[in-house]
Amino acid sequence: MLCLAPPAVAEESVAAGAAVFEREGCGECHRVQPPGSGFGFADRVAQKGPDLWYAGSKFQPGWLKAWLTKPDPVMGIRFDSLEPDTSLSPHPRIPPDQVPDLAAYLESLVDAELPVGMVAASEPTSRMELLRGRILFGKEQQCFACHRTRTRYGVEVGGVTAPSLGDAGKRLNPDWVYGFLMDPKRYTPVTRMPIYRGDTYTDYQAQEMKLLARYIATMGVKR
């Protein structure tokens, strides 16, 4: 389900951004509608870029505008293959004067069913909460096998087959991270992402997923 962003985003800018999206052919790679129930492996293989129907829920305000201005890869491989060289498939440059409207349009695309206020990333995180999140990320699930992160010295480590989390605290909305951890197939129906609920994988409680989301929300953010 889609709905418009808060009133702070001018309707004219959203409409203009939708026109940019259409004119620049963004829909050839990105969907702005949720996939249907029949979405399968062949559909995922055919995808050229990530879905954007929940972009306003996923990304921090302002991040899309900054990224569209300078679209650096967030994965170590091409989205549509296992090729390690992202320069083989650079993201098209959007005319600078059109970036604000396009970003406003994308930020207006939200998942209306995503609960908000579940992860209070702005509140102080206790040392024990941070430690538990770090253990979940680095010890129990070894998320760095697929996701790049940065050490305390700024060195990038980890896998390249999933989006980097080195600057996750600046890029991702913690509520969306929590929602994704609770139900990854809602956003990526065909995925290698582990399922943390039920009998298919380690069954973590919601509180632990909140701690993991809060830990991810600290990545790339000075404390």
MDAnalysis code that builds the backbone (N, CA, C; Angstrom):
import MDAnalysis as mda
import numpy as np

u = mda.Universe.empty(669, n_residues=223, atom_resindex=np.repeat(np.arange(223), 3), trajectory=True)
u.add_TopologyAttr("name", ["N", "CA", "C"] * 223)
u.add_TopologyAttr("resid", np.arange(1, 224))
u.add_TopologyAttr("resname", ["MET", "LEU", "CYS", "LEU", "ALA", "PRO", "PRO", "ALA", "VAL", "ALA", "GLU", "GLU", "SER", "VAL", "ALA", "ALA", "GLY", "ALA", "ALA", "VAL", "PHE", "GLU", "ARG", "GLU", "GLY", "CYS", "GLY", "GLU", "CYS", "HIS", "ARG", "VAL", "GLN", "PRO", "PRO", "GLY", "SER", "GLY", "PHE", "GLY", "PHE", "ALA", "ASP", "ARG", "VAL", "ALA", "GLN", "LYS", "GLY", "PRO", "ASP", "LEU", "TRP", "TYR", "ALA", "GLY", "SER", "LYS", "PHE", "GLN", "PRO", "GLY", "TRP", "LEU", "LYS", "ALA", "TRP", "LEU", "THR", "LYS", "PRO", "ASP", "PRO", "VAL", "MET", "GLY", "ILE", "ARG", "PHE", "ASP", "SER", "LEU", "GLU", "PRO", "ASP", "THR", "SER", "LEU", "SER", "PRO", "HIS", "PRO", "ARG", "ILE", "PRO", "PRO", "ASP", "GLN", "VAL", "PRO", "ASP", "LEU", "ALA", "ALA", "TYR", "LEU", "GLU", "SER", "LEU", "VAL", "ASP", "ALA", "GLU", "LEU", "PRO", "VAL", "GLY", "MET", "VAL", "ALA", "ALA", "SER", "GLU", "PRO", "THR", "SER", "ARG", "MET", "GLU", "LEU", "LEU", "ARG", "GLY", "ARG", "ILE", "LEU", "PHE", "GLY", "LYS", "GLU", "GLN", "GLN", "CYS", "PHE", "ALA", "CYS", "HIS", "ARG", "THR", "ARG", "THR", "ARG", "TYR", "GLY", "VAL", "GLU", "VAL", "GLY", "GLY", "VAL", "THR", "ALA", "PRO", "SER", "LEU", "GLY", "ASP", "ALA", "GLY", "LYS", "ARG", "LEU", "ASN", "PRO", "ASP", "TRP", "VAL", "TYR", "GLY", "PHE", "LEU", "MET", "ASP", "PRO", "LYS", "ARG", "TYR", "THR", "PRO", "VAL", "THR", "ARG", "MET", "PRO", "ILE", "TYR", "ARG", "GLY", "ASP", "THR", "TYR", "THR", "ASP", "TYR", "GLN", "ALA", "GLN", "GLU", "MET", "LYS", "LEU", "LEU", "ALA", "ARG", "TYR", "ILE", "ALA", "THR", "MET", "GLY", "VAL", "LYS", "ARG"])
u.atoms.positions = np.array([
    [0.850, -1.181, 0.000],
    [0.000, 0.000, 0.000],
    [0.889, 1.235, 0.000],
    [0.502, 2.251, -0.789],
    [1.284, 3.460, -0.892],
    [0.506, 4.623, -0.317],
    [1.224, 5.587, 0.222],
    [0.568, 6.811, 0.650],
    [1.558, 7.940, 0.543],
    [1.055, 9.160, 0.583],
    [1.924, 10.310, 0.445],
    [2.682, 10.567, 1.732],
    [3.839, 11.196, 1.571],
    [4.674, 11.554, 2.710],
    [4.010, 12.679, 3.497],
    [4.588, 13.081, 4.629],
    [4.040, 14.169, 5.425],
    [3.882, 15.449, 4.612],
    [3.032, 16.391, 5.076],
    [2.758, 17.617, 4.329],
    [3.983, 18.450, 4.030],
    [5.086, 18.229, 4.785],
    [6.297, 19.007, 4.547],
    [6.801, 18.834, 3.114],
    [6.489, 17.712, 2.510],
    [6.899, 17.485, 1.131],
    [5.834, 18.084, 0.226],
    [6.197, 19.113, -0.522],
    [5.237, 19.814, -1.355],
    [4.681, 18.889, -2.419],
    [3.357, 18.951, -2.598],
    [2.709, 18.096, -3.584],
    [3.224, 18.381, -4.988],
    [3.525, 19.645, -5.278],
    [4.028, 19.977, -6.610],
    [5.370, 19.313, -6.877],
    [6.227, 19.263, -5.847],
    [7.531, 18.637, -6.002],
    [7.390, 17.138, -6.201],
    [6.455, 16.518, -5.474],
    [6.217, 15.086, -5.626],
    [5.732, 14.784, -7.043],
    [4.793, 15.594, -7.533],
    [4.269, 15.394, -8.882],
    [5.360, 15.595, -9.925],
    [6.181, 16.617, -9.722],
    [7.280, 16.861, -10.649],
    [8.278, 15.713, -10.615],
    [8.516, 15.180, -9.423],
    [9.441, 14.055, -9.290],
    [8.931, 12.809, -9.966],
    [7.606, 12.588, -9.893],
    [7.015, 11.440, -10.579],
    [7.220, 11.565, -12.080],
    [7.139, 12.798, -12.591],
    [7.373, 13.030, -14.015],
    [8.832, 12.759, -14.377],
    [9.749, 13.153, -13.501],
    [11.172, 12.865, -13.730],
    [11.403, 11.358, -13.763],
    [10.802, 10.647, -12.812],
    [10.928, 9.191, -12.741],
    [10.501, 8.550, -14.058],
    [9.399, 9.038, -14.593],
    [8.892, 8.501, -15.860],
    [9.787, 8.906, -17.019],
    [10.157, 10.149, -17.075],
    [10.936, 10.671, -18.198],
    [12.339, 10.057, -18.271],
    [12.935, 9.838, -17.119],
    [14.294, 9.294, -17.087],
    [14.316, 7.772, -17.222],
    [13.152, 7.148, -17.302],
    [13.089, 5.695, -17.481],
    [13.469, 4.909, -16.242],
    [13.288, 5.513, -15.060],
    [13.675, 4.824, -13.825],
    [12.889, 3.528, -13.626],
    [11.661, 3.503, -14.140],
    [10.822, 2.326, -13.980],
    [11.312, 1.107, -14.737],
    [12.275, 1.292, -15.634],
    [12.841, 0.143, -16.341],
    [13.650, -0.750, -15.396],
    [14.121, -0.175, -14.308],
    [14.915, -0.939, -13.332],
    [14.234, -1.045, -11.962],
    [13.444, -0.040, -11.609],
    [12.884, 0.035, -10.260],
    [11.360, 0.003, -10.288],
    [10.786, -0.806, -9.411],
    [9.332, -0.836, -9.268],
    [8.888, 0.106, -8.160],
    [7.738, 0.748, -8.364],
    [7.179, 1.609, -7.332],
    [5.815, 1.075, -6.872],
    [5.560, -0.178, -7.193],
    [4.382, -0.883, -6.702],
    [4.857, -2.204, -6.091],
    [4.221, -2.661, -5.021],
    [4.618, -3.942, -4.423],
    [4.461, -5.078, -5.422],
    [5.356, -6.065, -5.390],
    [5.218, -7.214, -6.285],
    [3.993, -8.043, -5.931],
    [3.458, -8.705, -6.904],
    [2.296, -9.538, -6.656],
    [2.658, -10.830, -5.946],
    [1.649, -11.584, -5.590],
    [1.856, -12.824, -4.841],
    [2.567, -13.887, -5.665],
    [2.564, -13.744, -6.986],
    [3.203, -14.746, -7.838],
    [4.660, -14.466, -8.129],
    [5.241, -13.462, -7.470],
    [6.644, -13.095, -7.712],
    [7.546, -14.276, -7.363],
    [8.391, -14.700, -8.329],
    [9.235, -15.868, -8.111],
    [10.680, -15.646, -8.488],
    [11.425, -16.721, -8.538],
    [12.870, -16.645, -8.788],
    [13.174, -15.994, -10.133],
    [12.426, -16.369, -11.176],
    [12.672, -15.803, -12.507],
    [12.445, -14.289, -12.503],
    [11.456, -13.842, -11.736],
    [11.199, -12.405, -11.637],
    [12.360, -11.690, -10.956],
    [12.913, -12.322, -9.926],
    [14.046, -11.710, -9.222],
    [15.267, -11.640, -10.117],
    [15.521, -12.685, -10.892],
    [16.663, -12.692, -11.805],
    [16.531, -11.578, -12.838],
    [15.298, -11.297, -13.241],
    [15.063, -10.280, -14.268],
    [15.173, -8.858, -13.732],
    [15.158, -8.696, -12.413],
    [15.241, -7.357, -11.832],
    [16.586, -6.703, -12.126],
    [16.559, -5.415, -12.440],
    [17.787, -4.671, -12.710],
    [18.163, -3.739, -11.558],
    [17.218, -3.490, -10.670],
    [17.485, -2.603, -9.547],
    [16.506, -2.869, -8.421],
    [16.784, -2.356, -7.242],
    [15.915, -2.623, -6.075],
    [14.549, -1.959, -6.189],
    [13.577, -2.544, -5.523],
    [12.242, -1.948, -5.453],
    [12.307, -0.631, -4.685],
    [11.443, 0.305, -5.093],
    [11.402, 1.610, -4.434],
    [10.024, 1.948, -3.895],
    [9.119, 0.974, -3.865],
    [7.758, 1.277, -3.414],
    [7.699, 1.636, -1.931],
    [8.769, 1.361, -1.205],
    [8.831, 1.699, 0.222],
    [10.029, 2.601, 0.523],
    [10.515, 3.312, -0.497],
    [11.744, 4.105, -0.342],
    [11.637, 5.124, 0.789],
    [10.482, 5.757, 0.931],
    [10.324, 6.753, 1.976],
    [10.320, 6.179, 3.370],
    [10.006, 4.896, 3.482],
    [10.053, 4.215, 4.772],
    [11.454, 3.691, 5.071],
    [12.169, 3.335, 4.031],
    [13.473, 2.689, 4.194],
    [14.595, 3.676, 4.510],
    [14.611, 4.792, 3.795],
    [15.767, 5.682, 3.877],
    [15.530, 6.872, 4.795],
    [16.620, 7.337, 5.372],
    [16.579, 8.536, 6.204],
    [16.238, 9.745, 5.334],
    [15.468, 10.707, 5.881],
    [15.161, 11.914, 5.114],
    [16.431, 12.601, 4.623],
    [16.438, 12.953, 3.353],
    [17.585, 13.641, 2.783],
    [18.620, 12.736, 2.165],
    [18.630, 11.450, 2.551],
    [19.671, 10.567, 2.021],
    [19.516, 10.354, 0.520],
    [18.308, 10.183, 0.056],
    [18.097, 9.936, -1.377],
    [18.559, 11.124, -2.209],
    [18.276, 12.303, -1.747],
    [18.713, 13.498, -2.486],
    [20.232, 13.528, -2.597],
    [20.912, 13.250, -1.486],
    [22.381, 13.249, -1.501],
    [22.910, 12.142, -2.398],
    [22.282, 10.956, -2.336],
    [22.773, 9.831, -3.137],
    [22.529, 10.061, -4.616],
    [21.383, 10.601, -4.974],
    [21.097, 10.864, -6.386],
    [22.035, 11.909, -6.966],
    [22.523, 12.796, -6.109],
    [23.488, 13.794, -6.546],
    [24.837, 13.151, -6.849],
    [25.186, 12.152, -6.037],
    [26.431, 11.410, -6.237],
    [26.149, 9.937, -5.968],
    [25.674, 9.203, -6.984],
    [25.218, 7.818, -6.779],
    [26.344, 6.794, -6.660],
    [26.966, 6.743, -5.487],
    [27.994, 5.733, -5.240],
    [27.337, 4.396, -4.923],
    [27.916, 3.285, -5.400],
    [27.319, 1.961, -5.149],
    [27.228, 1.654, -3.658],
    [26.158, 0.948, -3.270],
    [26.020, 0.509, -1.884],
    [26.228, -0.997, -1.773],
    [26.489, -1.634, -2.912],
    [26.821, -3.059, -2.930],
    [28.143, -3.249, -3.639],
    [28.817, -4.340, -3.350],
    [30.089, -4.625, -3.983],
    [29.958, -5.385, -5.287],
    [28.714, -5.710, -5.671],
    [28.469, -6.401, -6.932],
    [27.309, -5.721, -7.638],
    [27.139, -6.033, -8.906],
    [25.992, -5.525, -9.645],
    [24.719, -6.143, -9.087],
    [23.650, -5.369, -9.093],
    [22.393, -5.853, -8.536],
    [21.873, -7.059, -9.301],
    [22.078, -7.072, -10.615],
    [21.476, -8.104, -11.454],
    [22.421, -9.254, -11.782],
    [23.520, -9.375, -11.030],
    [24.452, -10.466, -11.302],
    [25.374, -10.644, -10.104],
    [26.370, -11.503, -10.270],
    [27.395, -11.666, -9.239],
    [28.713, -11.053, -9.682],
    [28.665, -10.201, -10.707],
    [29.867, -9.519, -11.155],
    [30.376, -8.598, -10.046],
    [31.657, -8.710, -9.683],
    [32.174, -7.912, -8.573],
    [32.417, -6.454, -8.907],
    [32.451, -6.097, -10.196],
    [32.815, -4.746, -10.589],
    [31.560, -3.909, -10.809],
    [31.223, -3.065, -9.862],
    [30.009, -2.254, -9.990],
    [30.135, -1.211, -11.093],
    [31.350, -0.921, -11.544],
    [31.509, 0.061, -12.617],
    [30.937, -0.455, -13.932],
    [30.659, -1.774, -14.000],
    [30.049, -2.319, -15.204],
    [28.602, -1.870, -15.353],
    [28.011, -1.418, -14.264],
    [26.610, -1.024, -14.295],
    [26.398, 0.218, -13.429],
    [26.996, 1.346, -13.827],
    [26.851, 2.554, -13.006],
    [25.423, 3.075, -13.054],
    [25.010, 3.709, -11.968],
    [23.676, 4.290, -11.952],
    [23.664, 5.546, -12.812],
    [22.647, 5.710, -13.660],
    [22.581, 6.914, -14.510],
    [22.554, 8.184, -13.669],
    [23.200, 9.215, -14.182],
    [23.187, 10.503, -13.511],
    [21.888, 11.237, -13.820],
    [21.265, 11.767, -12.798],
    [20.056, 12.556, -12.951],
    [20.465, 14.027, -13.033],
    [19.896, 14.800, -13.966],
    [20.221, 16.237, -14.018],
    [20.079, 16.882, -12.647],
    [21.085, 17.602, -12.187],
    [21.082, 18.146, -10.821],
    [19.833, 18.941, -10.461],
    [19.291, 19.691, -11.407],
    [18.125, 20.505, -11.089],
    [16.854, 19.675, -10.907],
    [16.910, 18.400, -11.289],
    [15.753, 17.521, -11.164],
    [15.848, 16.591, -9.949],
    [17.015, 16.551, -9.341],
    [17.238, 15.653, -8.206],
    [16.303, 15.942, -7.026],
    [16.129, 17.207, -6.605],
    [15.247, 17.453, -5.439],
    [13.830, 16.939, -5.648],
    [13.277, 17.139, -6.840],
    [11.917, 16.667, -7.092],
    [11.850, 15.144, -7.124],
    [12.832, 14.521, -7.756],
    [12.843, 13.058, -7.808],
    [12.971, 12.477, -6.404],
    [13.835, 13.064, -5.593],
    [13.994, 12.596, -4.215],
    [12.703, 12.777, -3.419],
    [12.019, 13.900, -3.636],
    [10.753, 14.142, -2.940],
    [9.715, 13.095, -3.326],
    [9.679, 12.756, -4.597],
    [8.740, 11.726, -5.049],
    [9.052, 10.383, -4.406],
    [10.309, 9.998, -4.405],
    [10.684, 8.705, -3.820],
    [10.420, 8.675, -2.324],
    [10.643, 9.808, -1.657],
    [10.372, 9.855, -0.220],
    [8.877, 9.806, 0.079],
    [8.058, 10.079, -0.923],
    [6.609, 10.004, -0.716],
    [6.087, 8.576, -0.804],
    [6.936, 7.649, -1.265],
    [6.534, 6.252, -1.409],
    [6.853, 5.512, -0.113],
    [5.826, 5.214, 0.650],
    [6.044, 4.593, 1.950],
    [5.190, 3.346, 2.107],
    [5.636, 2.485, 2.999],
    [4.857, 1.309, 3.373],
    [3.934, 1.723, 4.507],
    [2.665, 1.906, 4.186],
    [1.711, 2.394, 5.177],
    [1.483, 1.409, 6.313],
    [1.897, 0.157, 6.124],
    [1.684, -0.857, 7.156],
    [2.903, -1.041, 8.065],
    [3.947, -0.280, 7.806],
    [5.144, -0.383, 8.654],
    [4.916, 0.358, 9.963],
    [4.974, -0.325, 11.098],
    [4.815, 0.365, 12.391],
    [5.949, 1.363, 12.604],
    [5.616, 2.529, 13.097],
    [6.630, 3.548, 13.363],
    [6.817, 3.700, 14.864],
    [8.000, 4.164, 15.249],
    [8.290, 4.350, 16.661],
    [8.666, 3.072, 17.387],
    [8.942, 2.013, 16.641],
    [9.299, 0.733, 17.261],
    [10.736, 0.735, 17.768],
    [11.603, 1.445, 17.043],
    [13.017, 1.482, 17.402],
    [13.405, 2.936, 17.652],
    [13.613, 3.284, 18.889],
    [13.942, 4.660, 19.241],
    [15.448, 4.857, 19.136],
    [15.925, 4.996, 17.902],
    [17.371, 5.095, 17.682],
    [17.954, 6.368, 18.281],
    [17.120, 7.401, 18.459],
    [17.627, 8.651, 19.000],
    [17.858, 8.588, 20.507],
    [17.253, 7.589, 21.167],
    [17.449, 7.451, 22.600],
    [18.804, 6.809, 22.886],
    [19.394, 7.142, 24.009],
    [20.688, 6.543, 24.357],
    [20.594, 5.018, 24.414],
    [21.575, 4.369, 23.848],
    [21.628, 2.910, 23.867],
    [22.592, 2.488, 24.961],
    [22.129, 1.651, 25.883],
    [23.002, 1.232, 26.970],
    [24.123, 0.351, 26.440],
    [25.163, 0.273, 27.224],
    [26.313, -0.533, 26.802],
    [25.920, -1.986, 26.606],
    [25.061, -2.515, 27.474],
    [24.656, -3.912, 27.368],
    [23.756, -4.146, 26.157],
    [22.878, -3.179, 25.851],
    [22.033, -3.304, 24.662],
    [22.879, -3.290, 23.402],
    [23.835, -2.390, 23.360],
    [24.725, -2.303, 22.205],
    [25.547, -3.577, 22.068],
    [26.005, -4.107, 23.181],
    [26.787, -5.336, 23.153],
    [25.947, -6.505, 22.646],
    [24.688, -6.599, 23.104],
    [23.823, -7.681, 22.642],
    [23.568, -7.573, 21.141],
    [23.335, -6.368, 20.653],
    [23.148, -6.176, 19.221],
    [24.389, -6.532, 18.435],
    [25.544, -6.180, 18.995],
    [26.812, -6.488, 18.327],
    [27.049, -8.000, 18.276],
    [26.692, -8.698, 19.347],
    [26.850, -10.154, 19.376],
    [25.918, -10.807, 18.357],
    [24.690, -10.319, 18.279],
    [23.748, -10.851, 17.287],
    [24.304, -10.660, 15.880],
    [24.833, -9.474, 15.615],
    [25.331, -9.144, 14.275],
    [26.614, -9.896, 13.931],
    [27.566, -9.880, 14.850],
    [28.888, -10.378, 14.515],
    [29.204, -11.790, 14.945],
    [28.522, -12.296, 15.981],
    [28.838, -13.619, 16.507],
    [27.788, -14.660, 16.139],
    [26.538, -14.383, 16.512],
    [25.506, -15.403, 16.335],
    [25.084, -15.560, 14.879],
    [24.960, -14.460, 14.164],
    [24.486, -14.535, 12.782],
    [25.561, -14.214, 11.748],
    [26.643, -13.601, 12.178],
    [27.753, -13.275, 11.280],
    [27.259, -12.572, 10.020],
    [26.517, -11.488, 10.249],
    [25.924, -10.724, 9.147],
    [26.983, -10.162, 8.206],
    [28.194, -9.982, 8.721],
    [29.259, -9.422, 7.895],
    [29.696, -10.372, 6.779],
    [29.211, -11.607, 6.803],
    [29.542, -12.521, 5.701],
    [28.984, -12.003, 4.380],
    [27.876, -11.264, 4.448],
    [27.254, -10.707, 3.238],
    [27.306, -9.180, 3.205],
    [27.292, -8.552, 4.381],
    [27.233, -7.091, 4.465],
    [28.582, -6.522, 4.890],
    [29.040, -5.528, 4.164],
    [30.238, -4.823, 4.589],
    [29.927, -3.929, 5.776],
    [30.912, -3.817, 6.663],
    [30.829, -2.882, 7.784],
    [32.182, -2.190, 7.910],
    [32.261, -1.233, 8.802],
    [33.526, -0.542, 9.041],
    [33.994, -0.813, 10.465],
    [35.277, -1.034, 10.606],
    [35.846, -1.198, 11.934],
    [35.925, 0.170, 12.608],
    [36.305, 0.166, 13.865],
    [36.441, 1.434, 14.594],
    [37.517, 2.313, 13.981],
    [38.377, 1.714, 13.143],
    [39.442, 2.472, 12.486],
    [39.051, 2.907, 11.073],
    [37.785, 2.639, 10.695],
    [37.312, 3.072, 9.389],
    [37.623, 2.136, 8.249],
    [38.127, 0.935, 8.563],
    [38.472, -0.035, 7.522],
    [37.231, -0.860, 7.175],
    [36.938, -0.988, 5.873],
    [35.785, -1.780, 5.448],
    [36.121, -3.267, 5.461],
    [35.246, -4.062, 6.050],
    [35.420, -5.511, 6.104],
    [34.073, -6.158, 5.792],
    [34.109, -7.410, 5.386],
    [32.869, -8.142, 5.180],
    [32.595, -8.473, 3.729],
    [31.448, -9.100, 3.495],
    [31.075, -9.570, 2.173],
    [30.534, -8.463, 1.288],
    [30.251, -8.840, 0.026],
    [29.808, -7.850, -0.958],
    [28.504, -8.251, -1.638],
    [27.882, -9.346, -1.199],
    [26.686, -9.825, -1.901],
    [25.400, -9.194, -1.389],
    [25.497, -8.305, -0.418],
    [24.342, -7.597, 0.121],
    [24.754, -6.141, 0.343],
    [23.799, -5.245, 0.521],
    [24.151, -3.834, 0.718],
    [25.095, -3.612, 1.885],
    [26.007, -2.680, 1.691],
    [26.916, -2.311, 2.767],
    [26.136, -1.683, 3.915],
    [26.590, -1.960, 5.131],
    [25.983, -1.363, 6.314],
    [26.956, -0.413, 7.003],
    [28.034, -0.066, 6.305],
    [29.036, 0.805, 6.907],
    [28.483, 2.157, 7.328],
    [27.486, 2.663, 6.576],
    [26.887, 3.941, 6.927],
    [25.389, 3.781, 7.181],
    [25.000, 2.599, 7.648],
    [23.576, 2.291, 7.823],
    [22.867, 3.291, 8.718],
    [23.554, 3.793, 9.723],
    [22.928, 4.743, 10.641],
    [22.570, 6.051, 9.971],
    [23.253, 6.388, 8.895],
    [22.955, 7.611, 8.149],
    [21.977, 7.339, 7.010],
    [21.913, 6.094, 6.562],
    [21.125, 5.764, 5.368],
    [19.753, 5.182, 5.675],
    [19.673, 4.301, 6.659],
    [18.457, 3.516, 6.866],
    [17.637, 3.985, 8.059],
    [16.330, 3.923, 7.899],
    [15.390, 4.209, 8.979],
    [15.356, 2.997, 9.907],
    [15.672, 3.170, 11.187],
    [15.708, 2.026, 12.113],
    [14.396, 1.247, 12.181],
    [13.260, 1.933, 12.078],
    [11.975, 1.225, 12.088],
    [11.859, 0.291, 10.895],
    [12.376, 0.750, 9.741],
    [12.329, -0.111, 8.560],
    [13.276, -1.304, 8.738],
    [14.447, -1.079, 9.300],
    [15.380, -2.178, 9.545],
    [14.715, -3.237, 10.415],
    [14.040, -2.787, 11.461],
    [13.332, -3.722, 12.341],
    [12.233, -4.459, 11.575],
    [11.452, -3.727, 10.797],
    [10.391, -4.353, 10.009],
    [10.947, -5.367, 9.019],
    [12.088, -5.040, 8.426],
    [12.716, -5.950, 7.475],
    [13.210, -7.211, 8.178],
    [13.822, -7.047, 9.341],
    [14.308, -8.211, 10.082],
    [13.163, -9.123, 10.494],
    [12.033, -8.537, 10.814],
    [10.875, -9.320, 11.239],
    [10.199, -10.031, 10.070],
    [10.248, -9.427, 8.892],
    [9.562, -10.006, 7.729],
    [10.272, -9.603, 6.443],
    [11.464, -10.160, 6.174],
    [12.229, -9.754, 4.992],
    [11.520, -10.032, 3.670],
    [10.707, -11.065, 3.621],
    [10.059, -11.403, 2.358],
    [8.967, -10.411, 1.977],
    [8.545, -9.589, 2.897],
    [7.601, -8.534, 2.539],
    [8.249, -7.564, 1.554],
    [9.542, -7.336, 1.727],
    [10.251, -6.365, 0.901],
    [11.067, -7.013, -0.211],
    [11.558, -8.206, 0.032],
    [12.291, -8.950, -0.995],
    [11.783, -10.385, -0.994],
    [10.737, -10.667, -1.782],
    [10.105, -11.990, -1.751],
    [11.052, -13.143, -2.053],
    [12.044, -12.885, -2.909],
    [13.049, -13.904, -3.209],
    [14.381, -13.366, -2.697],
    [14.902, -13.973, -1.637],
    [16.079, -13.416, -0.980],
    [16.904, -14.496, -0.311],
    [18.191, -14.212, -0.139],
    [19.068, -15.086, 0.636],
    [19.074, -14.686, 2.106],
    [18.372, -13.619, 2.415],
    [18.350, -13.133, 3.788],
    [17.733, -14.175, 4.712],
    [18.387, -14.491, 5.825],
    [17.812, -15.455, 6.776],
    [16.462, -14.990, 7.315],
    [15.609, -15.942, 7.630],
    [14.319, -15.652, 8.244],
    [14.456, -15.900, 9.744],
    [14.185, -14.894, 10.527],
    [14.419, -14.984, 11.968],
    [13.171, -15.287, 12.777],
    [12.084, -15.611, 12.113],
    [10.841, -15.895, 12.814],
    [10.297, -17.248, 12.379],
    [9.799, -18.038, 13.318],
    [9.201, -19.326, 12.980],
    [10.223, -20.440, 12.954],
    [9.906, -21.501, 12.215],
    [10.734, -22.704, 12.224],
    [11.782, -22.746, 11.125],
    [11.804, -21.740, 10.247],
    [12.710, -21.808, 9.104],
    [14.143, -21.446, 9.445],
    [14.342, -20.770, 10.559],
    [15.688, -20.349, 10.933],
    [15.683, -20.134, 12.444],
    [16.722, -19.555, 12.979],
    [16.744, -19.252, 14.402],
    [15.571, -18.334, 14.744],
    [14.781, -18.726, 15.703],
    [13.589, -17.962, 16.065],
    [13.931, -16.950, 17.152],
    [14.156, -15.702, 16.745],
    [14.468, -14.646, 17.697],
    [13.200, -13.918, 18.102],
    [13.186, -13.431, 19.313],
    [12.076, -12.645, 19.792],
    [12.160, -11.220, 19.241],
    [11.021, -10.532, 19.232],
    [10.962, -9.181, 18.682],
    [11.949, -8.251, 19.383],
    [12.113, -8.399, 20.692],
    [13.006, -7.511, 21.420],
    [14.445, -7.644, 20.949],
    [14.866, -8.856, 20.622],
    [16.229, -9.038, 20.124],
    [16.398, -8.419, 18.744],
    [15.353, -8.489, 17.921],
    [15.425, -7.864, 16.612],
    [15.484, -6.339, 16.750],
    [14.832, -5.804, 17.775],
    [14.922, -4.370, 18.030],
    [16.339, -3.980, 18.426],
    [16.966, -4.813, 19.253],
    [18.344, -4.531, 19.649],
    [19.283, -4.599, 18.460],
    [19.049, -5.553, 17.577],
    [19.874, -5.656, 16.375],
    [19.658, -4.432, 15.492],
    [18.403, -4.012, 15.331],
    [18.105, -2.832, 14.520],
    [18.755, -1.587, 15.114],
    [18.739, -1.478, 16.440],
    [19.356, -0.322, 17.094],
    [20.869, -0.345, 16.919],
    [21.449, -1.534, 16.958],
    [22.891, -1.627, 16.741],
    [23.244, -1.204, 15.320],
    [22.477, -1.683, 14.343],
    [22.717, -1.296, 12.950],
    [22.559, 0.212, 12.788],
    [21.640, 0.806, 13.555],
    [21.406, 2.250, 13.478],
    [22.585, 3.062, 13.985],
    [23.522, 2.426, 14.692],
    [24.709, 3.147, 15.172],
    [25.843, 3.122, 14.164],
    [25.718, 2.325, 13.122],
    [26.819, 2.145, 12.179],
    [27.042, 3.396, 11.340],
    [28.258, 3.888, 11.372],
    [28.607, 5.076, 10.608],
    [28.224, 6.372, 11.292],
    [27.682, 6.279, 12.510],
    [27.265, 7.468, 13.239],
    [28.208, 7.679, 14.413],
    [28.747, 8.862, 14.540],
    [29.649, 9.153, 15.647],
    [28.871, 9.156, 16.948],
    [29.426, 8.489, 17.945],
    [28.761, 8.376, 19.247],
    [29.509, 9.216, 20.275],
])
